[in-house]
Amino acid sequence: MKSARALKTALTRVGAVRLSGTAVRLVDEAWAGPGDLLSGEGAYRHGGRYNPPGRFRVVYLTENAAVGLAEIAYPLSAGGRFAVPGPSGS
């Protein structure tokens, strides 16, 4: 894994990108509360595809439900891990 400094430098080079339109978020019911839905807390605590646990918050979105469902199905078909524990550890 790259150092935090290298990551920050790379992200600075990319710059901000403004997007518009509709985005979809598929979440487990455990994370569907108004305070959790867009907090990124689950990705912060448990890590995600593009972030290690405990480093920063990420909210994963997709362009439509079909893409989101495909993102879920692929790791399951490949024997990968999809679900992370809910806020109560369930």
C-alpha positions in Angstrom: 0.0 0.0 0.0 1.2 3.5 -0.8 2.1 5.9 2.0 -0.4 8.5 3.1 1.7 11.2 1.5 1.9 9.4 -1.8 -1.9 9.0 -1.8 -2.5 12.6 -0.9 -0.2 13.7 -3.7 -2.0 11.4 -6.2 -5.4 12.7 -5.1 -4.3 16.3 -5.4 -3.3 15.7 -9.0 -6.7 14.3 -9.9 -8.6 17.3 -8.6 -12.3 17.7 -7.9 -14.8 16.4 -10.3 -18.4 17.8 -10.2 -21.1 15.3 -11.1 -24.8 15.8 -11.5 -27.7 13.4 -11.8 -29.0 10.6 -9.7 -26.9 8.2 -7.7 -28.0 5.0 -6.0 -26.7 3.5 -2.7 -27.5 -0.1 -1.8 -27.2 -0.7 1.9 -27.9 -3.3 4.5 -30.9 -2.5 6.7 -28.6 -2.1 9.6 -27.0 1.0 8.0 -30.1 2.4 6.5 -30.9 4.9 9.3 -30.9 8.6 8.4 -27.7 9.2 10.5 -25.8 6.3 8.9 -26.9 6.3 5.3 -24.4 8.9 4.1 -22.0 9.0 7.0 -19.4 6.6 5.6 -19.0 5.2 9.1 -19.3 1.6 8.0 -16.5 2.0 5.5 -14.4 3.8 8.1 -14.8 1.1 10.7 -14.6 -2.0 8.4 -12.9 -0.8 5.3 -14.2 -1.1 1.8 -13.0 -1.7 -1.7 -11.0 1.4 -1.9 -10.3 2.3 1.7 -8.5 0.5 4.6 -10.3 0.3 7.9 -9.9 3.3 10.2 -8.4 5.7 7.7 -11.2 7.7 6.2 -14.9 7.6 5.5 -16.3 6.6 2.1 -19.8 6.5 0.7 -20.0 4.1 -2.2 -22.6 5.1 -4.8 -23.5 3.8 -8.3 -25.2 5.1 -11.3 -28.2 2.8 -11.1 -29.6 -0.2 -9.2 -28.5 -2.7 -11.8 -24.9 -1.7 -11.5 -25.2 -1.8 -7.7 -26.7 -5.3 -7.8 -23.9 -6.5 -10.1 -21.3 -5.1 -7.7 -22.9 -7.1 -4.9 -23.2 -10.3 -7.0 -19.7 -10.4 -8.3 -17.9 -10.8 -4.9 -20.4 -13.4 -3.8 -19.9 -15.4 -7.0 -16.1 -15.2 -6.6 -16.2 -16.3 -3.0 -15.4 -12.8 -1.7 -16.7 -11.0 1.3 -19.6 -8.6 0.8 -21.4 -8.0 4.0 -19.8 -6.1 6.9 -21.3 -6.3 10.5 -24.1 -3.8 11.2 -23.8 -1.1 13.8 -24.9 -3.5 16.6 -22.3 -6.1 15.5 -24.9 -8.3 13.9 
